[in-house]
């Protein structure tokens, strides 16, 4: 979970914003991400939804250390997908 902590500490993202990130919302080469969704929990139910306000939907620059942490995380996630095979349910989330 190193990448989660690095991203949270260097970007100022809220917990729900971090957990709602999808790989399609991240531009590693451009060092930026787009907040499009949030992920919240209601007891044992996890829900992905739009942010509360229009201002919450935004683009955020990423530090070089966050980009590198996400690259390493993505590589590890790909290994885990291959190891799990067809049982892995891929929803495109960065932090599944």
C-alpha positions as CSV (number, residue, x, y, z in Angstrom):
1,X,0.0,0.0,0.0
2,X,3.0,2.2,-0.3
3,X,1.7,3.9,-3.5
4,X,-1.6,4.7,-1.7
5,X,0.2,6.5,1.1
6,X,2.6,8.3,-1.1
7,X,-0.2,9.5,-3.4
8,X,-2.4,10.6,-0.4
9,X,0.5,12.5,1.3
10,X,1.8,14.2,-1.8
11,X,-1.5,15.1,-3.5
12,X,-3.9,16.0,-0.7
13,X,-6.5,13.6,-2.1
14,X,-9.3,12.6,0.3
15,X,-9.7,9.0,1.2
16,X,-12.7,8.4,-1.0
17,X,-11.0,10.2,-3.9
18,X,-7.9,8.0,-3.6
19,X,-9.9,4.8,-3.4
20,X,-12.1,5.8,-6.3
21,X,-9.2,6.3,-8.7
22,X,-9.1,4.3,-11.9
23,X,-6.1,3.7,-14.1
24,X,-8.0,5.5,-16.9
25,X,-8.0,8.7,-14.8
26,X,-4.2,8.7,-14.4
27,X,-1.7,10.1,-16.8
28,X,1.7,8.9,-15.5
29,X,3.7,10.4,-18.4
30,X,2.0,13.8,-17.9
31,X,2.2,13.4,-14.1
32,X,-1.4,14.3,-13.4
33,X,-4.6,12.6,-12.4
34,X,-8.3,13.4,-12.7
35,X,-10.7,13.0,-9.8
36,X,-13.9,11.7,-11.5
37,X,-15.3,9.3,-8.8
38,X,-15.1,8.6,-5.1
39,X,-15.5,5.3,-3.3
40,X,-17.4,5.2,0.0
41,X,-18.4,2.5,2.4
42,X,-21.8,2.0,4.0
43,X,-21.1,-0.8,6.5
44,X,-19.9,-3.7,4.3
45,X,-21.2,-2.2,1.1
46,X,-18.8,-0.3,-1.1
47,X,-20.2,2.3,-3.5
48,X,-18.5,4.2,-6.3
49,X,-20.2,7.5,-7.1
50,X,-19.6,11.0,-8.4
51,X,-18.0,13.6,-6.1
52,X,-20.4,15.7,-4.1
53,X,-19.7,19.0,-5.9
54,X,-18.5,20.0,-9.4
55,X,-15.4,21.6,-7.8
56,X,-14.4,18.2,-6.5
57,X,-14.0,16.9,-10.1
58,X,-10.6,18.3,-10.8
59,X,-7.1,17.6,-12.2
60,X,-4.3,17.3,-9.8
61,X,-0.5,17.3,-10.6
62,X,1.5,14.4,-9.2
63,X,5.0,14.6,-7.8
64,X,7.8,12.5,-9.4
65,X,7.8,10.3,-6.3
66,X,4.1,9.6,-6.6
67,X,4.5,8.8,-10.3
68,X,7.2,6.3,-9.6
69,X,5.2,4.7,-6.7
70,X,2.2,4.3,-9.0
71,X,4.3,2.8,-11.7
72,X,5.7,0.2,-9.3
73,X,2.2,-0.4,-7.9
74,X,0.8,-0.9,-11.4
75,X,3.5,-3.5,-12.2
76,X,2.8,-5.4,-9.0
77,X,-1.0,-5.2,-9.7
78,X,-0.4,-6.8,-13.1
79,X,1.6,-9.6,-11.5
80,X,-1.3,-10.2,-9.1
81,X,-3.8,-10.3,-11.9
82,X,-1.8,-12.9,-13.8
83,X,-1.4,-15.0,-10.7
84,X,-5.1,-14.9,-9.9
85,X,-6.1,-15.8,-13.5
86,X,-9.8,-15.6,-14.4
87,X,-10.8,-15.2,-10.7
88,X,-9.5,-11.7,-10.6
89,X,-12.4,-9.2,-11.0
90,X,-10.8,-6.2,-12.8
91,X,-12.8,-3.0,-12.3
92,X,-9.9,-0.7,-13.3
93,X,-9.4,0.6,-9.8
94,X,-5.9,1.7,-8.8
95,X,-6.3,0.5,-5.3
96,X,-8.5,-2.6,-5.6
